[in-house]
Amino acid sequence: MPSSKSDQRNKRHARLRRKVVGSADRPRLQIQRTLHHIYAFVVDDARGHTLVAASTREKELSAGLESRTTIEAAKRIGETIGRKAKAAGINAVVFDTSGLKYHGRVAALAEAARAAGLEF
């Protein structure tokens, strides 16, 4: 019996999380994509703390966007998370796609974060 898309994503996420672990030196940049928003978090897994976060739910980030679910919105979140991370003294991260394929909004967010100065 074929697995559902969510089951396949959960399998990819579990496989990825076995390998990708954030530390104080190199925290984990995790993204979450929903039907209505996109979120990005920089997490120190050793302490279990979220160091920096950005999402389209923030009014100043979603202002002027036609839609919060587009590639342009993902680029804006990537730029913002990169800027906030640099301000917090974070230069390098490990990238966690949360089991999502590196395509579309996920890739746009990653490229914008790289352009903002994050290294991964």
N, C-alpha and C positions, 0 to 999 in steps of 0.2 A: 504494500500500500504506500503510495507516495506521501511524503511529508508535506505539511502545509508550509507556506512561506515563513510564517512566524516560527515554526519549529526549526526550519533551516537556519534562520537568523539566530535563534537561540543556540543552536549547535556551533555555528561560526563564532558567536560571542564567547561561549565557554572555551572553545579551542584557543581563541585569541587571548583570553584572560589568563590562561595557564602560562603564557609566554610573556605577556606585557604587564609589567609591574612598575608603578611609579615610586620613586624614592625622593628623598629631600634634594639630592643633587639633580635628578632628572625626573620631575613629576610626570604624571600621565595626563595627556590632553584627551579627554573623553568627549564625544559628541552624542547627542540624542536628537533624532529627527522624528517629528510627529506629523500628523496630517495638517496641523495648523501652525506649528512653530518649529524652530531649530534652536538647540541649546548647546553650549560648549562650557566645559568645566576643566580646570587644571587641578588635579588631585594628588596629594601626597599620601600614597597608600600605606606607608610605614606608620604614620600618625593617624591616618583616617580623616584627614582634614581637606576641605575644599579651599584652595588658595585663591583662585580667581574664577569668576563665572560671568557669562554673557548670554543673553537670549533675546529673541524677538519679542518677548513679553515685556521688555523694558521699553517704556514709551519713547525715550529719547533715541533709541536705536531703531524702532519701527516707524518713527515719524518720517514722512516723505516716501515711504515704500508703497508701491501699488499693492503688493501682497507680501505677507510674511512667510510664504512658502516657496519663494522663487530663488534662483541662483543668486540674484542680486542681494537678497536678504542674507543668504549664507555667506557671501563675500563680506558684507558689512559686519557680520558676527565674527568672521575670521580676523578681520582687521582689528576689531575691538578687543578680542581675546588676546591677540598678539601684543597690542599696545598695553593692555592691563598687565599682562604677564611680564613684559619688559619693565614696567614701572614697579612691579613687585620684586624685581631682581632675578627673574627666571629667564634664562637664555635658551635652554635646551629642554625638550620634552620628548616623551614617547607617545606615539599617536595610537589611540584606541578608537576604532570605528564603531564599537558596540555591535559588531556582527553585521553591520551594513556594508554593502559593496562600495568600493572606492570609485564612485561614479557620480556625476551630477552635483547635487548640493554638497555632498560629503567632500568631493574633490575640490569644489570651489572654496569651501571653508578652509581646507588644508592649504591650498595655494595662497589664499589671502593671509593666513597666519604666517606662512613662510615669508611672504613679501613684507609683513610687518616686523620681521626680524626673529621669529622663533625658529629654532633649529631642530629638525627631526627628519 
